Amino acid sequence: MSWLWVIVVGLVLGLIARAIIPGKQNIPLWLTALFGILGSILGNAVAGWLGVANTRGVDWTRHVLQLVGAIIVVALGARLWHAIRGEKGTHGTREHI
């Protein structure tokens, strides 16, 4: 059950990150979930480094750091995805001929 929770949280964080980042990220849904998971791990690591990983009540700082991590990973990952695939206009922008 915990792996399912990780996938769901990663997908939600990835979708929120895609909504916040300007432009359109033409990446598959599975990659959005994977980037969200990686961003969550990054955010948890930073929260642990800052000493705010486990607090009383809702860990708002940790959740915000997870979202920031997801935004960073989705933004960089979408560019890398398009570079690997050889696509131009990494954020769904159209090239004018």
C-alpha angles and dihedrals in degrees: 000000000000093000090053089052091050091052093047093048091045091051093049093047091046093050092048090048091051090051092051097045111085116244130021122300107208097203128130121261093246090055090049089055092046092050090048090052092049091047090051091052090048091049092049090051092052091046090053091048090051092045096242099106095107118032133151115276121356114358096226094163092053092047092050090049090051090053092047089050090051091049091052094046094045092048094048094036094052090053091048091047091054093043091053092048091047094237122153123221098040097202100048094271117148121239116230113227 
